[in-house]
């Protein structure tokens, strides 16, 4: 009996997977483990590099750098004359800053940055109702959500060009904390989420606002950490100067839930899944140094391990009770 198609049946699935990887299809673990972060290096070799992001900021190992002074935020206090466009790109909620008449004026300089960087876009990473979802952690603590403000070195005309240079991109990272009341500065964005539930949906927000409204007060932004890393999504190019701020942005549980409950991933299979835990796992430091700004909190103390502390206390107690009465 002839079975001419049997071999094709067995090789079809591997070929489909290889084709997907060749096409650059990637996702998060909660979306589909087969294209999650563990497989990103199969899509882009850079994702398996030695200087990847995100990382844990261990403040005991941070090096003080007095040259890391206040960052200059240019154009952050100007509301654009047009409307902000909020979009679900299938992986996150993103706001493009390019293409607006104020885009050329949105820049960051100083703060140890050797070049001028122009605002490109900002986006978010979050968890779910039971798990925090920041990409970076500080002293091992993960925060509810993280905001990335992506900037392009003005030496380069396009993002593609910038990805070819180690100083091509600068990202400002802001961590969130849960507050008892809504952060009214985020009301416009949160209200817009219901219009972008599905991938590729977008909405022009009804009102404009300045970028500074989304951030802590500028006088609270002198405390930050700096390191060299990568983009946290494929192709994971190691061209990013990262700045992670100490001061956190307050957001209510209700506002955070709007991200968790409203936004859906781009379908990978047939199922439509809510966009939750859209953050990359922590990457090894691999000898890189983390620098603390001149005002940032650092600690040189090393906590005493419990297995060393208990015998020490017992020995002290024994000496106390066996001493002269």
C-alpha positions, -999 to +999 in steps of 0.1 A: +000+000+000+015+033-010+014+063+014+031+091-006+020+119+017+031+104+050+065+121+051+050+154+043+027+151+073+055+146+097+076+175+085+048+200+081+048+212+117+086+218+120+085+237+087+056+259+099+076+267+131+107+275+111+088+297+087+072+316+116+107+322+131+120+333+098+092+357+094+101+373+128+070+363+146+075+368+183+052+370+214+052+368+252+049+337+273+013+344+282+004+346+245+021+315+233+052+298+248+063+286+214+072+321+203+079+335+238+111+351+251+130+318+254+128+315+216+135+352+207+172+343+200+160+320+172+143+350+156+171+375+162+207+365+173+210+397+192+184+385+217+210+360+230+237+387+234+257+396+264+243+431+271+205+424+271+177+442+289+158+444+313+180+438+344+177+440+381+191+472+396+210+461+426+217+493+445+244+476+466+264+472+435+257+506+419+286+529+412+282+566+420+288+588+390+289+625+399+286+634+362+251+620+361+233+653+370+198+664+361+185+655+327+173+684+306+137+677+293+131+700+263+096+703+249+081+680+276+060+708+290+044+716+256+011+701+246+010+694+209-015+714+188-027+681+172-040+650+189-021+622+204-027+589+186-029+559+209-025+524+194-026+487+202+003+473+182-004+437+193+023+437+219+017+469+240-001+502+241+020+527+222+019+565+216+039+578+187+056+611+191+069+612+156+050+631+130+037+658+153+046+694+148+062+694+183+082+662+177+114+680+168+112+700+201+108+669+223+144+662+233+166+651+262+201+662+269+227+664+297+224+639+326+256+622+314+242+618+278+269+626+253+244+634+225+210+649+219+181+625+217+147+632+201+114+617+214+101+589+193+074+571+212+063+558+246+047+525+256+038+504+286+045+470+302+022+455+328+013+423+346-021+409+356-044+410+386-020+388+407+014+397+393+034+429+389+046+436+354+075+460+352+104+449+331+132+463+353+133+455+390+151+474+418+167+453+445+146+424+432+113+442+435+090+442+405+066+470+401+030+470+388+038+487+355+066+504+336+066+533+311+093+535+284+100+568+267+120+560+236+144+586+221+165+585+189+200+600+187+196+631+165+228+621+147+207+594+129+178+600+106+159+568+111+153+542+138+169+516+115+200+536+112+202+542+149+200+505+156+234+501+139+252+523+165+259+517+202+247+552+211+216+550+188+188+550+214+181+564+248+151+551+269+137+567+300+121+541+323+095+551+349+081+526+374+046+527+388+031+523+423-005+516+433-023+546+449-056+549+466-069+574+441-069+577+403-040+596+387-061+621+368-032+628+344-038+593+330-075+596+326-073+604+289-051+575+281-071+551+303-104+562+287-089+557+253-081+520+260-116+509+253-113+520+217-081+500+210-089+466+224-078+447+193-044+447+176-039+475+151-068+495+166-060+532+173-077+563+185-069+600+183-073+612+219-099+638+225-076+661+244-040+670+243-015+671+272+022+676+277+044+647+283+055+661+317+019+656+329+025+618+328+057+620+348+067+629+384+077+665+390+109+674+373+126+683+406+121+647+417+139+633+387+175+637+397+176+602+413+181+576+386+203+546+375+221+543+342+234+513+323+240+501+287+216+475+274+193+465+246+158+469+233+135+445+253+118+432+222+132+415+191+156+423+175+170+432+210+197+454+195+223+464+221+222+501+213+203+515+243+214+539+270+189+531+298+178+555+326+156+541+353+142+566+377+137+561+414+106+583+417+075+563+409+043+572+391+011+566+411-018+548+395-049+533+410-059+496+408-089+506+387-067+523+361-042+495+361-071+470+356-081+489+325-049+478+309-052+442+321-089+438+312-093+458+280-063+452+257-059+420+237-028+405+220-024+402+183-037+366+176-010+340+172-033+311+170-071+311+169-077+322+205-080+359+213-061+365+246-059+394+269-026+413+269-012+404+304+024+401+316+038+416+285+073+420+299+106+402+291+122+382+319+153+397+336+186+392+317+220+386+332+243+416+339+273+398+325+298+421+341+282+454+331+282+482+356+252+500+369+257+537+376+238+558+401+232+595+396+247+619+421+214+621+440+203+584+437+200+561+466+227+534+468+237+510+496+270+495+503+256+473+530+254+435+525+225+419+544+236+392+569+223+358+558+197+343+582+217+310+585+246+331+598+226+354+620+207+327+640+239+309+652+253+343+662+223+352+683+223+318+699+259+322+708+253+356+724+224+343+744+245+314+756+272+338+768+247+359+785+231+331+805+264+313+814+280+344+827+286+353+864+254+361+883 
